[in-house]
Amino acid sequence: MVQGGRQLVSKASSAVGTGARRVVDAVPDGIVDWSVTAAKSARDSTARLSRLGLSPQRVVRRHQQRGHDVARLADVRKLDLEQVDSVKGRTVAWAYPAVAAFSGAGAAFVISGSEIVVPATAGAAAAPSGTAIAVAFTADAAAVLAMSSRSVGHIALLYGYDPEEPAEKLFVMSVINVGTATSQAAKAAAFSDLSRLTQALVRGSSWQILNKSLISKASARFAQQMGIRLTKKGLGKAVPAVGIALGSAFNWATLESVVDAADTAYRRRFLLDKYSQLDRTDAFPFDTDADGEEGLDEVISIDGITELAGDEESGRPEPPSK
């Protein structure tokens, strides 16, 4: 049922894509470039601040209140899944999608919804400006990215992993990449990254190279590419009337997918850490059927982003773009 809903949103987005692109194409390039540049720093800051208030100590206290033998966050990984589930609850599964849905509806109203309430006699002067449209797109993408980052970090803590550790920040990005990918190529890249990173973390690979500066550069690159992906996929918000409903549904489906991906990824890691006899090379049990247009989905590789950030850190020039 959930997957069917996501496919419906994707098909609806594709159906209104032509009309949405016409609205967006009408925005002057200079205004779009300016707004995207201005919003980029806000998006990066939002992603960095999104996990504020997520406390390992709070998770530890909740386990202690239930009588579980937990003194620090890592002790959660020694518990049975039943004990973890008793603290995790189900609120996270709907709370983040609900907030994202409000954000999507609000952005769609700014972009196209004003045409519903503005009298026809008001003419073009009453339509939203190119600046308002561009800023609404980028602001909504920033909000979705922030809520995605926070929801994955929240779930990480519930399974006993600290999302602020350097390697965990890469894992959080990989999970968001999986949860937001829709095309076959994007899904393949995202699954490959997440599988390799999971196996490396379970094996206890050394992560000395992951210093604070490198992670910061990788996070900034990821935020930029994810903003492009979310903006392209959210073009349906630009269609009058239906854009509000579609924007709300799109954001809900996106966060729902991210939360599901996070729960699956961290649950798998929890089991692999706890039971060494499990086959660590098994594919992730995610749906791999493409349900989005290739042209509307950015192919994002966390491995590639980290490698480029490492080149920048070491002073090596980036390879020429093709």
TAVENNOR-V506473 format. One record per residue. N is the residue number from 1. RES is the residue in three letters. D_CENTER is the distance of its C-alpha to the mean C-alpha in Angstrom with 2 decimals. Layout:
N/RES/D_CENTER  N/RES/D_CENTER
//
This chain:
1/MET/21.51  2/VAL/17.75  3/GLN/17.30  4/GLY/20.01  5/GLY/18.31  6/ARG/15.19  7/GLN/17.72  8/LEU/19.67  9/VAL/16.91  10/SER/16.33  11/LYS/20.13  12/ALA/20.58  13/SER/18.24  14/SER/20.29  15/ALA/23.49  16/VAL/23.02  17/GLY/21.56  18/THR/25.00  19/GLY/25.76  20/ALA/22.46  21/ARG/23.02  22/ARG/26.53  23/VAL/25.40  24/VAL/22.99  25/ASP/25.71  26/ALA/28.07  27/VAL/26.28  28/PRO/28.17  29/ASP/26.53  30/GLY/27.64  31/ILE/25.98  32/VAL/22.62  33/ASP/22.93  34/TRP/23.93  35/SER/21.22  36/VAL/18.41  37/THR/20.17  38/ALA/20.62  39/ALA/17.07  40/LYS/15.69  41/SER/17.22  42/ALA/16.01  43/ARG/12.34  44/ASP/12.98  45/SER/14.93  46/THR/12.50  47/ALA/9.91  48/ARG/13.06  49/LEU/14.42  50/SER/11.63  51/ARG/12.94  52/LEU/16.52  53/GLY/18.57  54/LEU/17.03  55/SER/20.34  56/PRO/21.50  57/GLN/24.93  58/ARG/23.96  59/VAL/22.79  60/VAL/26.05  61/ARG/28.12  62/ARG/26.80  63/HIS/27.86  64/GLN/31.15  65/GLN/31.85  66/ARG/31.71  67/GLY/34.08  68/HIS/31.76  69/ASP/32.88  70/VAL/30.09  71/ALA/30.98  72/ARG/27.80  73/LEU/24.17  74/ALA/24.95  75/ASP/27.59  76/VAL/25.05  77/ARG/24.61  78/LYS/28.36  79/LEU/28.26  80/ASP/28.36  81/LEU/25.33  82/GLU/27.32  83/GLN/27.50  84/VAL/23.78  85/ASP/23.12  86/SER/25.76  87/VAL/23.90  88/LYS/20.36  89/GLY/21.42  90/ARG/19.47  91/THR/18.42  92/VAL/14.82  93/ALA/14.54  94/TRP/15.41  95/ALA/15.12  96/TYR/11.44  97/PRO/11.56  98/ALA/14.86  99/VAL/13.89  100/ALA/11.17  101/ALA/14.06  102/PHE/16.40  103/SER/14.34  104/GLY/14.20  105/ALA/17.90  106/GLY/18.83  107/ALA/17.36  108/ALA/19.06  109/PHE/22.23  110/VAL/22.38  111/ILE/21.81  112/SER/24.15  113/GLY/25.15  114/SER/27.91  115/GLU/29.91  116/ILE/30.40  117/VAL/32.16  118/VAL/33.81  119/PRO/37.32  120/ALA/38.05  121/THR/40.87  122/ALA/38.54  123/GLY/37.71  124/ALA/35.23  125/ALA/35.61  126/ALA/33.69  127/ALA/30.65  128/PRO/27.56  129/SER/27.95  130/GLY/26.07  131/THR/24.78  132/ALA/23.53  133/ILE/21.72  134/ALA/20.04  135/VAL/19.11  136/ALA/17.80  137/PHE/15.42  138/THR/14.11  139/ALA/14.16  140/ASP/12.17  141/ALA/9.41  142/ALA/9.71  143/ALA/9.75  144/VAL/6.64  145/LEU/4.81  146/ALA/7.52  147/MET/7.42  148/SER/4.17  149/SER/6.09  150/ARG/9.16  151/SER/8.91  152/VAL/8.42  153/GLY/11.09  154/HIS/13.14  155/ILE/13.36  156/ALA/14.18  157/LEU/17.03  158/LEU/18.28  159/TYR/18.90  160/GLY/20.55  161/TYR/18.20  162/ASP/17.77  163/PRO/14.28  164/GLU/16.31  165/GLU/18.28  166/PRO/17.82  167/ALA/17.19  168/GLU/14.78  169/LYS/12.58  170/LEU/12.52  171/PHE/11.86  172/VAL/8.81  173/MET/7.46  174/SER/9.01  175/VAL/7.62  176/ILE/3.88  177/ASN/6.18  178/VAL/8.27  179/GLY/6.50  180/THR/5.86  181/ALA/9.18  182/THR/12.25  183/SER/15.17  184/GLN/17.36  185/ALA/17.15  186/ALA/13.37  187/LYS/13.38  188/ALA/16.37  189/ALA/15.01  190/ALA/11.86  191/PHE/14.27  192/SER/16.82  193/ASP/14.88  194/LEU/13.79  195/SER/17.38  196/ARG/19.06  197/LEU/17.24  198/THR/17.96  199/GLN/21.55  200/ALA/21.98  201/LEU/20.88  202/VAL/23.08  203/ARG/25.91  204/GLY/25.61  205/SER/25.35  206/SER/26.25  207/TRP/23.60  208/GLN/26.04  209/ILE/24.53  210/LEU/21.31  211/ASN/22.74  212/LYS/21.12  213/SER/21.62  214/LEU/20.09  215/ILE/16.87  216/SER/16.79  217/LYS/17.41  218/ALA/14.81  219/SER/12.10  220/ALA/13.54  221/ARG/13.57  222/PHE/9.97  223/ALA/9.14  224/GLN/11.83  225/GLN/10.92  226/MET/7.34  227/GLY/9.35  228/ILE/11.86  229/ARG/9.92  230/LEU/8.68  231/THR/12.23  232/LYS/14.00  233/LYS/12.59  234/GLY/13.42  235/LEU/16.98  236/GLY/18.42  237/LYS/18.21  238/ALA/21.10  239/VAL/23.51  240/PRO/26.01  241/ALA/26.28  242/VAL/23.90  243/GLY/21.04  244/ILE/20.67  245/ALA/20.53  246/LEU/18.26  247/GLY/15.82  248/SER/15.80  249/ALA/15.54  250/PHE/12.75  251/ASN/10.46  252/TRP/11.89  253/ALA/11.40  254/THR/7.71  255/LEU/7.27  256/GLU/10.24  257/SER/9.04  258/VAL/6.17  259/VAL/9.16  260/ASP/11.55  261/ALA/10.13  262/ALA/10.12  263/ASP/13.57  264/THR/14.88  265/ALA/13.95  266/TYR/15.35  267/ARG/18.19  268/ARG/19.17  269/ARG/19.25  270/PHE/21.24  271/LEU/23.73  272/LEU/24.06  273/ASP/24.82  274/LYS/27.25  275/TYR/29.00  276/SER/29.78  277/GLN/31.63  278/LEU/28.57  279/ASP/27.88  280/ARG/25.01  281/THR/24.91  282/ASP/24.01  283/ALA/21.17  284/PHE/18.11  285/PRO/18.81  286/PHE/15.92  287/ASP/16.84  288/THR/17.42  289/ASP/18.86  290/ALA/17.53  291/ASP/17.02  292/GLY/16.00  293/GLU/18.06  294/GLU/18.02  295/GLY/18.58  296/LEU/15.57  297/ASP/13.04  298/GLU/12.68  299/VAL/13.56  300/ILE/11.69  301/SER/13.55  302/ILE/12.80  303/ASP/16.56  304/GLY/17.45  305/ILE/15.48  306/THR/17.17  307/GLU/20.44  308/LEU/20.44  309/ALA/19.72  310/GLY/22.60  311/ASP/24.83  312/GLU/24.25  313/GLU/25.00  314/SER/28.17  315/GLY/29.28  316/ARG/29.23  317/PRO/28.71  318/GLU/25.75  319/PRO/26.84  320/PRO/27.74  321/SER/25.26  322/LYS/26.46
//
